[in-house]
Amino acid sequence: IKKFYIGKVQPLDAALIYVNGLADKTIIDRDILNPLMFKIEEDLPEKENLAAYISKKYISMSNTYIKNNLSNIVHEIKRGNSAILINQMSEAIILDTKGGQYRSIGEPENETTIKGPREGFIENLSTNLSILRRRIKDKNLVIEQFVLGQRSEVDVAIVYLENLADTSIVNELRKRINLIDVDKITDSGVLQQYLEESTYSVFPQSYATERPDVVTSNILEGKIAIIVSGTPFVITVPAVFIEFFQTVEDYNFKTVPGSLFRLLRVASIFIVITLPSIYLTLIKFNAELIPIKFITPIVQSRIGIALTPFLEIMGMEVLIEILREGGLRLPSKVAQTLSVVGGIIIGDTAVRSKMVSPTTLFLVGITVVTSFVIPNIEMSLAIRLLRFPMLIISNFLGIYGIGIGWFLIIVHLFSLENFGVPYLEFTKNDMLDTFIRAPIWMHNKRPEVIPNKDPIRQTDFRKKWKN
């Protein structure tokens, strides 16, 4: 609290209230204290509506406003703004003095791109909103702000296009946010769990990203972005299954390579979930299906192996997950060492000591590498987890177990809904941007699975070239 006098004829007691570390002291000294303490020569007690008069005449700041509610004043101070209280005045002048140190804008480390923008969100809400405003200059862009957490009081904003986003989805999201009654919201990942419907599903039901170009594209499809102060991850809802396998390169590259890469990602789902189970089924139940050229080296490699094929595969899969989890918790340089030690030394030692067969190690390695193809970390985790129950059920039921497992997965995907939107649904128009990416000029309509007010995205202007 900085106490000072205003005016020279009949000085008035005044106080400037701010939180050290949240407010910018340079702005306070230059634009607030200096003009108020040294440039007021007139008799202020004679002025009517004193707060508005001082704000308009002596404070050279663009963002100032008057408040008379104590809780609102405290709310603004806790967010880095400053409040001026003057004797004989029942109102407070609120000034935008937000400061503090924030990370500079840079490329997201977890979502790098070969051909695309190098810009990513940061932990500052105002900066993130300004990034979206620069990318979407539509007058219908709406930003609504909320405060969540009775003790943390975290600022949350939802961003959408009023003439595009479905009103019922916006209202439902607004209702769910307003009903959240908790002590704290620490991150966007926590908010995701409060908003999602199917709590026990392993599949992510909202899309989190650090890339402004991805969020912009989602908003222009009729989705809603949720930005939480203090985290660079922005959530978009409603999310559908196939978008977790799409990347920026799909649209920045030409149709053929973009489609091939996407097909590889979709195929990786089957490989990660099923490859270990197929190998287990073949060597345990259906060895006659393996060609002679392959069965002979497989049998020879298993001579002297004490563990059963199931325990062998399960043990290697668990070990890989332990190494992966350990690498995430260590500094990057140490994590690289762990990867080398785990991948080469432990694997080689396991084969030499007859703990696992070379074929098992090879197949588990393929599964691990294939899981890296899935671009979204949350979806990658979900797919990796599913291979464990698939392995267990195939150990008892063989090929029938694999069929039952996939049947349950597909039924579960079709049963999921997110804000009333099916998680997995195929429509004729959307097939142009599902498993393949058709030429950009064919994407005349927005995705039908996402409700929106304007289905037309572009006209078929290429036909005019021939005229």
Secondary structure, DSSP 8 states (H G I E B T S, - for coil): -EEEEE-SSS-EEEEEE--BTTB-HHHIIIIIIHHHHHS--S-GGG-SSHHHHHHHHT---S-EEEE--HHHHHHHHTTT-EEEEETT-SSEEEE--B----------TTS--SSS------S-HHHHHHHHHHH---TTEEEEEEEE-TTT-EEEEEEEETTTB-HHHHHHHHHHHHH---S---SHHHHHHHH-S-TT-SS-SSEEES-HHHHHHHHTTT-EEEEETT-S-EEEES--GGGGG--THHHHS-HHHHHHHHHHHHHHHHHHHHHHHHHHHHHHT-GGGS-HHHHHHHHHHTTT--S-HHHHHHHHHHHHHHHHHHHHHS-HHHHHHHHHIIIIIIHHHHHHTTSS-HHHHHHHHHHHHHHTT-S-HHHHHHHHHHHHHHHHHHHHHTHHHHHHHHHHHHHHHHH-EETTEESS---TTGGGBTTSB--GGG--B--TTS-BS--B----GGGGGG-
